[in-house]
Amino acid sequence: MVQIRQHLVSAAVAIKVTGGRKNTRRKICIHETNNTKKGSGADNHARLQANSNSRQASWHWSVDDKEAVQSFTHDWQCWAAGSTKGNNEAIHIEMCVNVDGDYVRTVQNTAALVAKILKEENLTINDVLQHNFYSGKNCPREMRSTSAPIPWSSFLQMFKSNLQPSIPNNIEKDDDKMQFTNDTTKAAVRDYIKQAVDKKKIDKSWLDKFDQGTMTSGDFEGLKIIIAQRIN
C-alpha cells in the first residue's frame, strides 16, 4: 500500500487557484507533471502548492515512487483539467516523472491511491479518465506513449482487482484463483515465475504463493507487469 499523507493548502491560497468548494467528485483524472528535474517528486510539488503556486493551476494529489501527498480535499474544484467540466467534476492526480524517481513504482502507487479513492467516493473504473479526455492535451504523456513501460490499459488492470468486495478472514474466492486445464501449461507458468526469481527480478514469496495454489489471476497479471519492467 502506498504511503499517504496530507500537506493541505491553506484556504487563503486555495481560493486564488481553485473554483471553490463545489467539486461534484464524479471522476478521477490522471495527469503527469512533465517535470523531469531531479528532486521534483511528490513532496516538492505539494510544497509548491502550499507556498502559493505562481501559476493559475492546482491539483488534489501528487504521487511519486515513495508516497502520495494530498494538497486539497476532494470538495475543492482544482484548476487542472483545461476545461470547466473537468475542473468541476474531477479529482485530479499528478504522477511525478522526475529522472531520479522510479516511474514504474510511481504508477503502482498511483494505482493503489486510485483504488482507495474509488472506494471512498463510490466510483467505478469507468470513472477514471486521462487528462487528455478533458482538454486533448497529450497527458499523461508517458502512459499514452506507444512505448509506455505501463500503458493505460495495464494501469487500469492494476487497481481493478482491488475493487472487488473483500472476503472474510482473507479467504479468496475459488474462481479468483489460477486454474489450469493441463499440467504442461501449469509447469510453463511455474518455470516463468521461477526464472524471474532466479534472476532476482521478484521475491521468492511469489513462487511459494504459486506452489501453494493461492495466486490469483490478478496477482499473475500484476506480476507479469513487474517482471516486464525489470528486464535488463
ABEGO torsion letter per residue (X at the ends): XBBBBBBBBBAAAAAAABAEBABAGABBBBBBAGBABBGBBAAAAAAAAAAGBABBBBBABBBBAABBBBABBAABBBBAAGBAAAAAABBBBBBBABAABBAAAAAAAAAAAAAAAAAAAGBBAAABBBAAAAAGBBOBAAAABAABABBAAAAAAAAAAAABBBBBGGBBBAAABBBBABAAAAAAAAAAAAAAAAAGABBAAAAAAAAAGABBAAAAAAAAAAAAAABX
